[in-house]
């Protein structure tokens, strides 16, 4: 599978969706999936900066369980998952329309390229 950071950089940095429609990509690091995000805030920031990806990076949070961040509690409630609502792995993606309503949820296996065809209807 292609590095998701490379895909995001190639498809969205400076894209028409960013320039004209105001698309924003929000990243929330999480260490609940195979401990893939063990770094502190500074280490995570360096990792992203080295890949020259331009998106809004937030603090590391939990997305599942009792300590799940309220945003992800809301997203999972509004856009339930297959079989159960929990986030199953890193790079689960949500699309939020201009009104702030979650309108799509995509698995980690859905590439940003696959999502492009649907984004236009929301912006």
N, C-alpha and C positions, 0 to 999 in steps of 0.2 A: 504494500500500500504506500502511495506517495506521501511524503511528509506533509501533514496538514498545514504547517506554517508556510511552506513553499507554495502550496495551492492558493492559500488565502492571499499571499503577497502578489502572486501572478494575476489572480482574477479580480481582486478588489482594490488594491492600493491604487488610488487615482482613477478608479473606474468611473464610468458614466453613472453608476448607481451611487457612488460617493459624491461626485461633483454636482450632479443635477438633482438627484432624488434625496440626498441627505442620508443615505444608508450609513449606519454606524455598526461596527462589529465590537461587541463587548466580550472580553475574555475574563473568566473567573477561574483561576487556578484552583485545583482541588487535589488533595492527596488521598482520597478515599478509594482509588482504583489502582491496586497493585503498587501503591506507594510510588507512583510515577512523578510526583511533584513534591519531593522532600525539601527543596530549597527554601530559604527564607525570601522575604520580599525583594531584597537586593539581588540575590542570585537569579530569581525568576525574571526580574527586570533586565538583567544582563543577557540572559538566554534569549529573550524576545528581541532585544536591541540588536544582538549579533545577527539575527535573521532578517533585520531591516523590515519588519512587519509593522504596519501602522494601524493599530487598533487600540481601543481603550482597554487598558489592563487594570483590573481591580485586585484587591487583596485576596489572599488565599482563603477559601471558605469551605464549609461542608455543604453538600447539596442533598444529602440523604440523612435519615435518622433524626433523632430528637434535636440535634444541634444544627439541623439544616437551616441555611440562611432563609429569611422570610421571602425573598425574591423567588428562590427555587421552590419553596412550598407553594407559592402562587402559580408559578409556571407549570408545575406538575399537576396541580389541581385543574388548571384551565386546559392543558394539553396533555392528557393522560398518555401513558406509554402502552406498549404491547405487553399483554399479560399482567403487568402491574405498573404503577406510576413512577416508581423509583428510577433515578438516572442509573443506567446500567454500566456505563463506561465513559471515560473521557471523550471529549469532542461531540457530545450530544449537543444538538443545535436547535435553538428556538428562533422563530421569526415573529417579531413584534411589529404590528402595523403602526402607521403614523398616529393613530389614536391611543396607542399604548396597549392594545389588546393582543395577547398571544394568538397567532393564527395558524402556526405550523410548528410541528416538532419533527426533528430528523435524527435518525440514529447516527452513531459515530461512523458507520460505513457509508453514509450518504456524503458524497463529495460536494464541496461548495459549487463546483461546476454544474452538478445536477440540479442544484437549487436555483441557479440563475434564471431559468425559464419561468419560474413562478414568482420571482421577486417583483417584477415589473407591475403586477396587478396590485401590489400593496403601496407603491410609491408614486 
